[in-house]
Amino acid sequence: QVQLVESGGGLVQPGESLRLSCVVSGRPLEGVAIGWIRPAPGKEREGVSCVSADERWIYYLNAVRGRFTISRDNAKNTVYLQMNNLKPEDTANYYCATIEEIRYSNHACASGQMDFWGKGTLVTVSP
């Protein structure tokens, strides 16, 4: 059974940083694309950032490009999201999710069309 467990969320002030982690168990991380998804106003969810299995394809939501960086460590079965210069509008539950590489596309990430999900970690950005 595939399980994803996120950590690293918290309460920070605008301009500060957080690093989210997601540990995957139940299968090797090789062969899957993985990323971070959050709820979005006016739609069910939006992809924040994803990385393909071979790391050739990396997606960032325009609103976070240049501030967030995704990385993966297959040896640790872990994906990270470094979040810098956080803004109040980044406040959300951040969910880690995976999809088989063969079905991955940046569109799948952007629309949050993923297979397995974690329970989320809450990020709150407030003065």
C-alpha positions as CSV (number, residue, x, y, z in Angstrom):
1,Q,0.0,0.0,0.0
2,V,1.4,3.3,-1.1
3,Q,1.5,6.0,1.7
4,L,2.7,9.6,1.5
5,V,3.4,11.5,4.7
6,E,4.0,15.2,4.5
7,S,5.8,17.4,7.1
8,G,7.3,20.8,7.5
9,G,4.2,23.1,7.5
10,G,3.7,25.8,10.1
11,L,3.0,29.4,10.8
12,V,5.4,31.9,9.4
13,Q,5.4,35.6,8.7
14,P,5.5,37.0,5.1
15,G,9.0,36.9,3.6
16,E,10.0,33.8,5.7
17,S,10.8,30.3,4.4
18,L,9.6,26.8,5.0
19,R,10.8,23.4,3.7
20,L,8.1,20.8,3.1
21,S,9.0,17.1,3.0
22,C,7.1,14.1,1.8
23,V,8.2,10.6,2.5
24,V,6.8,7.8,0.3
25,S,6.4,4.3,1.5
26,G,5.1,1.1,-0.1
27,R,6.9,1.5,-3.4
28,P,10.1,2.9,-4.7
29,L,10.0,6.5,-5.8
30,E,11.7,5.7,-9.1
31,G,9.3,5.5,-12.0
32,V,6.8,8.0,-10.6
33,A,6.3,11.7,-11.0
34,I,5.6,13.5,-7.7
35,G,4.6,16.9,-6.7
36,W,2.7,19.3,-4.4
37,I,-0.9,20.3,-4.9
38,R,-3.0,22.8,-2.9
39,P,-6.7,23.9,-2.9
40,A,-7.4,27.0,-5.0
41,P,-10.1,29.6,-5.0
42,G,-12.6,29.0,-7.7
43,K,-11.4,25.5,-8.5
44,E,-10.9,22.3,-6.7
45,R,-7.1,22.3,-6.6
46,E,-4.0,23.5,-8.4
47,G,-0.6,22.1,-8.9
48,V,2.1,24.0,-7.1
49,S,5.1,22.1,-8.4
50,C,5.8,18.7,-9.8
51,V,8.9,16.8,-11.0
52,S,8.9,13.9,-13.4
53,A,10.7,10.6,-12.5
54,D,13.6,11.4,-14.8
55,E,13.6,15.1,-13.6
56,R,13.4,16.3,-17.2
57,W,10.0,17.9,-16.6
58,I,9.5,20.3,-13.7
59,Y,6.4,22.3,-13.3
60,Y,5.8,25.4,-11.2
61,L,2.6,27.4,-10.8
62,N,3.3,30.9,-12.1
63,A,2.5,32.4,-8.7
64,V,5.4,30.5,-7.0
65,R,8.0,30.4,-9.8
66,G,11.2,31.9,-8.6
67,R,10.3,31.5,-4.9
68,F,9.7,27.7,-4.6
69,T,12.0,24.9,-5.5
70,I,11.1,21.2,-5.8
71,S,13.6,18.4,-5.4
72,R,13.5,14.7,-5.0
73,D,15.8,12.2,-3.3
74,N,15.0,8.7,-4.6
75,A,17.4,7.1,-2.2
76,K,15.4,8.5,0.6
77,N,12.0,8.1,-1.2
78,T,11.4,11.7,-0.4
79,V,10.4,14.9,-2.2
80,Y,11.0,18.4,-0.9
81,L,9.5,21.8,-1.5
82,Q,11.6,24.7,-0.5
83,M,9.4,27.7,-0.1
84,N,11.1,31.1,0.1
85,N,9.6,34.6,0.4
86,L,6.3,33.3,1.5
87,K,3.2,35.4,1.0
88,P,-0.2,35.4,2.7
89,E,-1.7,34.0,-0.5
90,D,0.5,30.9,-0.1
91,T,-1.6,29.9,2.9
92,A,-3.1,26.5,2.3
93,N,-2.9,22.8,3.0
94,Y,-0.2,21.4,0.8
95,Y,-0.7,17.8,-0.4
96,C,2.0,15.5,-1.7
97,A,0.9,13.3,-4.6
98,T,2.2,10.9,-7.1
99,I,1.4,9.7,-10.6
100,E,2.9,7.0,-12.8
101,E,5.5,8.5,-15.0
102,I,3.9,7.2,-18.2
103,R,0.8,9.3,-17.5
104,Y,2.6,12.4,-16.2
105,S,2.4,15.8,-17.9
106,N,2.7,19.3,-16.7
107,H,-1.0,19.6,-17.4
108,A,-1.7,16.7,-15.1
109,C,0.3,18.5,-12.4
110,A,-1.4,21.8,-13.0
111,S,-4.8,20.4,-12.6
112,G,-3.9,18.1,-9.8
113,Q,-4.7,14.9,-11.7
114,M,-2.7,12.6,-9.5
115,D,-3.1,9.0,-8.2
116,F,-1.9,8.8,-4.6
117,W,-2.2,11.5,-2.0
118,G,-0.9,12.3,1.4
119,K,-3.1,13.9,4.1
120,G,-1.4,17.3,3.7
121,T,0.6,19.8,5.8
122,L,-0.8,23.2,6.7
123,V,1.2,26.3,5.7
124,T,0.0,29.6,7.2
125,V,1.6,32.9,6.3
126,S,0.4,35.7,8.4
127,P,1.9,38.9,9.9
